[in-house]
Each structure stands twice: as structure tokens, then as C-alpha cells.
């Protein structure tokens, strides 16, 4: 921490911004540590055992959310495989600082859900439409009425009608299944949203078990592993219902005929998790990697709630460890360190060392706990990338990087994304094949690359 001190009148004092960086980094390291997670899980299990209550999963369903439609399709399978009780809540969508781009989130979810559903053995309508307000209100009334054992089946049918824009089908479901009053549905959604807030979350399609959150079908493998370890699986010798898809580079090589665009930022924990994996996939599959750095959202003035920030770090750390990575020894690179590294980007790109620099920076910040705000820390990053420190000092005053990063941000918004890491696959003519946001989508690109090469 010595590098955060400065001299004032011959007395060493701590730079206030440096202190905040040091303190926030310590908080994050503590929150994401394996010891902390194990303590949360064991404490929850002791409390459950002492109370004599059953193993209970709480599921939070948002009717206009495509990811919730996928999650609803897993409920019956989970209840059948594991000795658990599933309690369902209806909720509103995220809001405020938990929803930075409200006009983009739901369309993204619909597009993404259609991409991944077949790979999980689930269904999502092709060319899904945005559910209108009246249909969503009716959906909430139906699902309020059928709360309990009939929820999963009704939620699947309701979701199909919502995302195909079939109001007649929704009315027919209401006539057959029944529906609560508008006031009862409003109260149910309010109660579910309040329960979620009390448990410190903000999103739909969430599962909560024993002090830990699991997002949608993509995180069920974590929950399944935990339930299996507790001896709750009725079929312990068979594979998980929803295992993590492997990032398999396959046997076919593209020889540069395909391009994988990779939109990444230096302060994103999810980018740090998947960065080297993405580079390796491109190398193994013969795809040209086009790295597109963007400024972190918080450095673009996008606010982030404390609950969301902590969940992201916990989840990213859990995902990294599932990939066999050491992760979570964090020293926040927000602000000056990130800008300093970005300033070198045009220079290192001309040398072909831009990938190495970003990899070294994120390794230092997210795995090695190196203070990249110090001269010694930043120098270690530069030299780890195979660069000259003396030359880097001459290049760090350049402002060429600002226009480059802004161009990348605008390009990302044009095709519908706003966060990182985002991937986009282009064919030999430069046409878009697919795009997706999230470190948990790299496996999808690995499969799509192989599919295209088999057809070539």
C-alpha cells in the first residue's frame, strides 16, 4: 500500500483516492474469497438443519423476460431430480442503477435466449416479439392464480403466448387455468420484488438457495453441484441436468476465413475471466481475433448499485474457478490505471502486442493483486507484455486511444450490445453471423465456428 502515499510538508499521507481504491479492493477480495463462500453455504445449511425446514429453492420469475421463460422450463426437472421444494415469486424487472440500458436489455434477452435454448434442450420462439403491457398484466394474473404445483406448466404456456404475441392463446389459458384479480397480481408482484430486494438482488430469472444466487439456466450447474454435494440428487451417478457447455475448439480450422470480434474492457471481471480463453479459442480454431477495447461502463458515467457490483464480482469469481482459474486477488484498476493502459493501446497494436498488454493488465488487477496505479505495478504489466518501459513512458501521453475506444463503443451499440465482454462472429465477407454478450457465451461461438467450417 506504500505506493498510495504522497508527501505533504515532509509527512507521508495517504492519497484519498488511493485509499478508496485500496479499501474497495480489500472489500471485494474478502467478498469473493472461497473461504467466504464456503462460510455462507455452511452457515445457511446449519440454520436450515437446526430449524428442521426443508431444502428450499426460491425462484424469481419476470413475465416479460426471455431468460425467465427459459428458467421456467427447468423447474419441473429440478424438482424431480432433487429433493427440494421450489417456491416461486413473481417480480418486476430491474430498475434504476441496475438497468443502465432499459431499451436494449429485453430485446437482447430475446435474441440471446433463442440462440442458447436449443443447446440446453429448451424452447424459445423464433423471431420473438416484445410482450405488450396488457398481455404482461394478464400473464401476471394467471400465474398469481396458479401459484403452486401448477406454476411451471402454466408459466411455459404463458411465456410461449407472450413471446409469440398470441393474445388469443393467452386469453384461452386464462379461461382454462383461471386468473386472479388485478389487485391480487399487483400485490403478488410487489411481494416478490420486495423479497428479492431483501435478499439483495435485482434481476428476474434468479434462483436463490442457502444464501447464494444463481442466474438462469446458465448458472444452474453451480446449484446442481451444490445440491448433489448435499446428497439431494435422486440420481447421483448421472450427469447434471444443465451442465456448463464446454468451450471446445473442435478439429476444423478456419485459416483466417472467419473473424471473432472481441469487445473488452480492462475493469470488467467477466472480461478478465474469459480473455485468455477467447484468445486461445481463436488461435486453436484459426479464427482471426479482432480485439476491440472499450471504456468500462463506470468510467462512461454509468452507475452501478452496490448489490449488482458485488454480485458481478462473486459470480465472475465463481465462473473463473469453474474454468480452473485462480481469480479474485483484486486491486481495482478503475480510472487512471485503465486510462494509462488504454493510452498505450495504439502503440502496442502497431507492434502486435496489444493482446499481450491487455492480458497482462487484467492478470495483474484480477489475479495477482498488483496495484496498477503505482509506477512499479504498471511497469510490471508493461514488461510482462514484452514492451520497453522507457518507450512506454514516451507513449503514455497520447490521446489517440480515446477516439478508437469511442468508435468501438458506438459499433457495439449499433448491433445491440452495450456491455462487455461482447463477441461477434463475421464470415469471410465480413458479414455478421452471430453476436452475444457475456463470458458465458464463448462456448456458443466455438460451436458456431465448427458448424460453419463443417459446411464450408
Buried (B, 14 or more C-beta within 10 A) or exposed (E): EEBBBEEEEEEEEBBEEBBBBBEBBBBBBEBBBEEBBEEBBEEBBEEBEEEEEEBEBBBBBBBBBBBBBBBBBBBBBBBEBBEBEBBBBBBBBBEEBBBBBEEBBBEBBBBBBBBBBEEBEBBBBEEBEEBEEEBBBBBBBBBBBBBEEEBBBBBBBBBBBBBBBBBEBBBEBBEEBBBBEEEBBBEBBEEBBEBBEEBBBBBBBBBBBBBBBBBBBBBBBBBBBBBBEBEBBEEEEEEBBBEBBEBBBBEBBBEEBBBBBBBBBBBBBBBBBBBBBBBBBBEBBBBBBEBBBBBBBBBBEBEBBEBBBBBBBBBBBBBBBBBEBEBBBBBBBBBBBBBBBBBBBBBBBEBEBBBBBBBBBBBBBBBBBBBBBBEEBBBBBBEBBEBEEEBBEEBBEBEEBEEBBEEBBEBBEEEBBBBBBBBBBBBEEEEEBBBBBBBBBBBBBBBBBBEBBEEE
